[in-house]
Amino acid sequence: MSVASDIRPGDDPAAIEEPLYRLDGVQVAAAVGRPDPHAGEIPVAYVQLQEGAELTEEKVLDYLKREVGERVS
């Protein structure tokens, strides 16, 4: 699952990864920069779910909005 362009430029990857690891159902999380012609780079978060987890991209984004606030749109 990718929560790609929903995280704003300039965020520290750890600020995105740490809350994801606290979310039940997440096995692996990684935030990396993706080249962007306008911003230079956009953070992208990739999430691997635990077997049997029923998380959706919407649920992950809602959780991140609560955990990291306005940095997620």
N, CA, C and O atoms as a GROMACS GRO file, in nm:
protein
  292
    1MET      N    1   0.085  -0.117   0.000
    1MET     CA    2   0.000   0.000   0.000
    1MET      C    3   0.090   0.123   0.000
    1MET      O    4   0.191   0.125   0.070
    2SER      N    5   0.055   0.222  -0.075
    2SER     CA    6   0.130   0.347  -0.079
    2SER      C    7   0.038   0.460  -0.039
    2SER      O    8  -0.076   0.468  -0.086
    3VAL      N    9   0.087   0.549   0.047
    3VAL     CA   10   0.012   0.668   0.082
    3VAL      C   11   0.084   0.788   0.023
    3VAL      O   12   0.094   0.895   0.084
    4ALA      N   13   0.132   0.766  -0.095
    4ALA     CA   14   0.217   0.855  -0.172
    4ALA      C   15   0.199   1.004  -0.149
    4ALA      O   16   0.245   1.056  -0.047
    5SER      N   17   0.135   1.073  -0.238
    5SER     CA   18   0.136   1.218  -0.240
    5SER      C   19   0.054   1.283  -0.130
    5SER      O   20   0.028   1.403  -0.135
    6ASP      N   21   0.012   1.207  -0.032
    6ASP     CA   22  -0.069   1.264   0.074
    6ASP      C   23   0.013   1.318   0.192
    6ASP      O   24  -0.044   1.362   0.292
    7ILE      N   25   0.144   1.314   0.180
    7ILE     CA   26   0.231   1.366   0.284
    7ILE      C   27   0.307   1.485   0.227
    7ILE      O   28   0.355   1.480   0.114
    8ARG      N   29   0.318   1.590   0.303
    8ARG     CA   30   0.374   1.714   0.250
    8ARG      C   31   0.526   1.713   0.243
    8ARG      O   32   0.593   1.646   0.323
    9PRO      N   33   0.582   1.787   0.146
    9PRO     CA   34   0.728   1.798   0.134
    9PRO      C   35   0.790   1.855   0.261
    9PRO      O   36   0.728   1.934   0.331
   10GLY      N   37   0.914   1.815   0.289
   10GLY     CA   38   0.987   1.868   0.403
   10GLY      C   39   0.972   1.787   0.531
   10GLY      O   40   1.041   1.814   0.629
   11ASP      N   41   0.884   1.690   0.532
   11ASP     CA   42   0.866   1.607   0.651
   11ASP      C   43   0.984   1.512   0.669
   11ASP      O   44   1.037   1.458   0.572
   12ASP      N   45   1.023   1.492   0.794
   12ASP     CA   46   1.125   1.393   0.828
   12ASP      C   47   1.062   1.255   0.810
   12ASP      O   48   0.955   1.230   0.866
   13PRO      N   49   1.125   1.165   0.735
   13PRO     CA   50   1.066   1.033   0.715
   13PRO      C   51   1.032   0.962   0.846
   13PRO      O   52   0.930   0.892   0.854
   14ALA      N   53   1.113   0.978   0.949
   14ALA     CA   54   1.086   0.912   1.077
   14ALA      C   55   0.957   0.964   1.140
   14ALA      O   56   0.890   0.890   1.211
   15ALA      N   57   0.921   1.088   1.113
   15ALA     CA   58   0.797   1.144   1.168
   15ALA      C   59   0.675   1.077   1.107
   15ALA      O   60   0.566   1.081   1.165
   16ILE      N   61   0.691   1.015   0.992
   16ILE     CA   62   0.584   0.942   0.927
   16ILE      C   63   0.591   0.793   0.962
   16ILE      O   64   0.489   0.730   0.989
   17GLU      N   65   0.712   0.738   0.962
   17GLU     CA   66   0.729   0.594   0.986
   17GLU      C   67   0.693   0.553   1.128
   17GLU      O   68   0.625   0.452   1.148
   18GLU      N   69   0.736   0.630   1.227
   18GLU     CA   70   0.713   0.592   1.367
   18GLU      C   71   0.565   0.574   1.400
   18GLU      O   72   0.529   0.473   1.461
   19PRO      N   73   0.478   0.668   1.363
   19PRO     CA   74   0.336   0.646   1.391
   19PRO      C   75   0.280   0.525   1.316
   19PRO      O   76   0.193   0.455   1.368
   20LEU      N   77   0.328   0.501   1.196
   20LEU     CA   78   0.278   0.386   1.120
   20LEU      C   79   0.309   0.255   1.190
   20LEU      O   80   0.228   0.163   1.188
   21TYR      N   81   0.426   0.247   1.252
   21TYR     CA   82   0.461   0.124   1.324
   21TYR      C   83   0.374   0.102   1.448
   21TYR      O   84   0.364  -0.011   1.496
   22ARG      N   85   0.312   0.206   1.499
   22ARG     CA   86   0.223   0.191   1.614
   22ARG      C   87   0.082   0.149   1.573
   22ARG      O   88   0.000   0.114   1.658
   23LEU      N   89   0.053   0.153   1.445
   23LEU     CA   90  -0.080   0.119   1.395
   23LEU      C   91  -0.095  -0.032   1.384
   23LEU      O   92  -0.017  -0.099   1.316
   24ASP      N   93  -0.196  -0.087   1.452
   24ASP     CA   94  -0.221  -0.231   1.446
   24ASP      C   95  -0.242  -0.274   1.301
   24ASP      O   96  -0.320  -0.213   1.228
   25GLY      N   97  -0.171  -0.378   1.262
   25GLY     CA   98  -0.185  -0.432   1.128
   25GLY      C   99  -0.070  -0.396   1.036
   25GLY      O  100  -0.059  -0.452   0.927
   26VAL      N  101   0.016  -0.303   1.078
   26VAL     CA  102   0.131  -0.265   0.996
   26VAL      C  103   0.250  -0.352   1.032
   26VAL      O  104   0.289  -0.361   1.149
   27GLN      N  105   0.308  -0.417   0.933
   27GLN     CA  106   0.427  -0.499   0.955
   27GLN      C  107   0.553  -0.420   0.925
   27GLN      O  108   0.649  -0.424   1.003
   28VAL      N  109   0.554  -0.349   0.812
   28VAL     CA  110   0.672  -0.271   0.770
   28VAL      C  111   0.623  -0.138   0.716
   28VAL      O  112   0.522  -0.131   0.646
   29ALA      N  113   0.696  -0.031   0.749
   29ALA     CA  114   0.664   0.101   0.695
   29ALA      C  115   0.794   0.171   0.656
   29ALA      O  116   0.895   0.160   0.726
   30ALA      N  117   0.790   0.242   0.545
   30ALA     CA  118   0.907   0.317   0.500
   30ALA      C  119   0.860   0.444   0.432
   30ALA      O  120   0.769   0.442   0.350
   31ALA      N  121   0.923   0.555   0.466
   31ALA     CA  122   0.896   0.682   0.400
   31ALA      C  123   1.022   0.722   0.324
   31ALA      O  124   1.132   0.722   0.381
   32VAL      N  125   1.006   0.754   0.198
   32VAL     CA  126   1.118   0.792   0.112
   32VAL      C  127   1.078   0.913   0.030
   32VAL      O  128   0.960   0.948   0.022
   33GLY      N  129   1.177   0.977  -0.031
   33GLY     CA  130   1.150   1.090  -0.118
   33GLY      C  131   1.132   1.046  -0.262
   33GLY      O  132   1.208   0.963  -0.312
   34ARG      N  133   1.031   1.100  -0.328
   34ARG     CA  134   1.008   1.074  -0.469
   34ARG      C  135   1.032   1.205  -0.544
   34ARG      O  136   0.977   1.308  -0.505
   35PRO      N  137   1.111   1.204  -0.651
   35PRO     CA  138   1.136   1.326  -0.726
   35PRO      C  139   1.005   1.391  -0.773
   35PRO      O  140   0.912   1.323  -0.817
   36ASP      N  141   1.002   1.522  -0.764
   36ASP     CA  142   0.885   1.599  -0.808
   36ASP      C  143   0.935   1.723  -0.881
   36ASP      O  144   1.020   1.795  -0.827
   37PRO      N  145   0.885   1.751  -1.001
   37PRO     CA  146   0.935   1.864  -1.078
   37PRO      C  147   0.906   2.000  -1.013
   37PRO      O  148   0.977   2.097  -1.041
   38HIS      N  149   0.804   2.009  -0.929
   38HIS     CA  150   0.768   2.137  -0.868
   38HIS      C  151   0.827   2.155  -0.729
   38HIS      O  152   0.880   2.262  -0.697
   39ALA      N  153   0.819   2.051  -0.646
   39ALA     CA  154   0.866   2.062  -0.507
   39ALA      C  155   1.009   2.012  -0.490
   39ALA      O  156   1.069   2.032  -0.385
   40GLY      N  157   1.064   1.947  -0.593
   40GLY     CA  158   1.196   1.888  -0.582
   40GLY      C  159   1.188   1.744  -0.536
   40GLY      O  160   1.248   1.655  -0.595
   41GLU      N  161   1.112   1.723  -0.429
   41GLU     CA  162   1.094   1.589  -0.374
   41GLU      C  163   0.966   1.585  -0.291
   41GLU      O  164   0.934   1.681  -0.220
   42ILE      N  165   0.894   1.475  -0.300
   42ILE     CA  166   0.772   1.456  -0.221
   42ILE      C  167   0.790   1.329  -0.138
   42ILE      O  168   0.830   1.226  -0.191
   43PRO      N  169   0.761   1.335  -0.008
   43PRO     CA  170   0.767   1.214   0.073
   43PRO      C  171   0.658   1.115   0.032
   43PRO      O  172   0.544   1.153   0.004
   44VAL      N  173   0.694   0.988   0.028
   44VAL     CA  174   0.601   0.881  -0.005
   44VAL      C  175   0.616   0.774   0.103
   44VAL      O  176   0.728   0.734   0.135
   45ALA      N  177   0.506   0.729   0.158
   45ALA     CA  178   0.511   0.623   0.259
   45ALA      C  179   0.459   0.493   0.199
   45ALA      O  180   0.354   0.490   0.135
   46TYR      N  181   0.534   0.387   0.221
   46TYR     CA  182   0.494   0.253   0.178
   46TYR      C  183   0.469   0.169   0.302
   46TYR      O  184   0.546   0.174   0.398
   47VAL      N  185   0.362   0.093   0.299
   47VAL     CA  186   0.322   0.014   0.415
   47VAL      C  187   0.297  -0.130   0.371
   47VAL      O  188   0.224  -0.156   0.275
   48GLN      N  189   0.359  -0.224   0.441
   48GLN     CA  190   0.328  -0.366   0.421
   48GLN      C  191   0.247  -0.410   0.541
   48GLN      O  192   0.289  -0.394   0.656
   49LEU      N  193   0.132  -0.466   0.514
   49LEU     CA  194   0.042  -0.508   0.620
   49LEU      C  195   0.077  -0.647   0.671
   49LEU      O  196   0.133  -0.730   0.599
   50GLN      N  197   0.043  -0.671   0.796
   50GLN     CA  198   0.055  -0.805   0.852
   50GLN      C  199  -0.048  -0.895   0.785
   50GLN      O  200  -0.154  -0.848   0.742
   51GLU      N  201  -0.017  -1.022   0.778
   51GLU     CA  202  -0.111  -1.116   0.717
   51GLU      C  203  -0.245  -1.109   0.789
   51GLU      O  204  -0.251  -1.116   0.912
   52GLY      N  205  -0.351  -1.096   0.713
   52GLY     CA  206  -0.486  -1.090   0.769
   52GLY      C  207  -0.532  -0.951   0.810
   52GLY      O  208  -0.648  -0.933   0.845
   53ALA      N  209  -0.443  -0.852   0.805
   53ALA     CA  210  -0.481  -0.715   0.842
   53ALA      C  211  -0.579  -0.660   0.739
   53ALA      O  212  -0.568  -0.687   0.620
   54GLU      N  213  -0.674  -0.583   0.787
   54GLU     CA  214  -0.777  -0.529   0.698
   54GLU      C  215  -0.773  -0.377   0.693
   54GLU      O  216  -0.877  -0.311   0.692
   55LEU      N  217  -0.654  -0.322   0.690
   55LEU     CA  218  -0.640  -0.177   0.678
   55LEU      C  219  -0.658  -0.134   0.534
   55LEU      O  220  -0.620  -0.206   0.441
   56THR      N  221  -0.717  -0.018   0.515
   56THR     CA  222  -0.729   0.041   0.383
   56THR      C  223  -0.643   0.167   0.379
   56THR      O  224  -0.601   0.217   0.483
   57GLU      N  225  -0.617   0.217   0.260
   57GLU     CA  226  -0.542   0.342   0.247
   57GLU      C  227  -0.613   0.454   0.323
   57GLU      O  228  -0.548   0.535   0.388
   58GLU      N  229  -0.744   0.458   0.315
   58GLU     CA  230  -0.822   0.561   0.385
   58GLU      C  231  -0.802   0.552   0.536
   58GLU      O  232  -0.785   0.654   0.603
   59LYS      N  233  -0.803   0.431   0.591
   59LYS     CA  234  -0.784   0.414   0.736
   59LYS      C  235  -0.643   0.458   0.778
   59LYS      O  236  -0.626   0.520   0.882
   60VAL      N  237  -0.544   0.425   0.696
   60VAL     CA  238  -0.407   0.464   0.727
   60VAL      C  239  -0.394   0.616   0.724
   60VAL      O  240  -0.334   0.675   0.814
   61LEU      N  241  -0.450   0.680   0.622
   61LEU     CA  242  -0.443   0.826   0.613
   61LEU      C  243  -0.517   0.893   0.728
   61LEU      O  244  -0.467   0.991   0.784
   62ASP      N  245  -0.633   0.843   0.765
   62ASP     CA  246  -0.707   0.899   0.879
   62ASP      C  247  -0.625   0.889   1.006
   62ASP      O  248  -0.620   0.984   1.085
   63TYR      N  249  -0.561   0.775   1.026
   63TYR     CA  250  -0.476   0.755   1.144
   63TYR      C  251  -0.360   0.854   1.143
   63TYR      O  252  -0.331   0.918   1.244
   64LEU      N  253  -0.292   0.868   1.027
   64LEU     CA  254  -0.180   0.961   1.019
   64LEU      C  255  -0.224   1.105   1.045
   64LEU      O  256  -0.151   1.181   1.108
   65LYS      N  257  -0.340   1.142   0.997
   65LYS     CA  258  -0.391   1.278   1.022
   65LYS      C  259  -0.406   1.302   1.172
   65LYS      O  260  -0.375   1.411   1.220
   66ARG      N  261  -0.453   1.202   1.244
   66ARG     CA  262  -0.467   1.217   1.390
   66ARG      C  263  -0.331   1.222   1.459
   66ARG      O  264  -0.313   1.296   1.555
   67GLU      N  265  -0.236   1.143   1.410
   67GLU     CA  266  -0.106   1.131   1.475
   67GLU      C  267  -0.009   1.244   1.441
   67GLU      O  268   0.063   1.292   1.529
   68VAL      N  269  -0.006   1.287   1.317
   68VAL     CA  270   0.092   1.389   1.277
   68VAL      C  271   0.026   1.519   1.235
   68VAL      O  272   0.095   1.612   1.194
   69GLY      N  273  -0.104   1.528   1.245
   69GLY     CA  274  -0.175   1.652   1.223
   69GLY      C  275  -0.173   1.702   1.081
   69GLY      O  276  -0.189   1.625   0.986
   70GLU      N  277  -0.154   1.832   1.066
   70GLU     CA  278  -0.172   1.899   0.938
   70GLU      C  279  -0.069   1.862   0.832
   70GLU      O  280  -0.085   1.900   0.717
   71ARG      N  281   0.036   1.788   0.868
   71ARG     CA  282   0.135   1.750   0.767
   71ARG      C  283   0.078   1.652   0.665
   71ARG      O  284   0.134   1.635   0.557
   72VAL      N  285  -0.033   1.587   0.698
   72VAL     CA  286  -0.096   1.493   0.606
   72VAL      C  287  -0.221   1.558   0.552
   72VAL      O  288  -0.302   1.611   0.628
   73SER      N  289  -0.236   1.554   0.420
   73SER     CA  290  -0.355   1.617   0.360
   73SER      C  291  -0.431   1.518   0.276
   73SER      O  292  -0.534   1.553   0.218
   0.00000   0.00000   0.00000
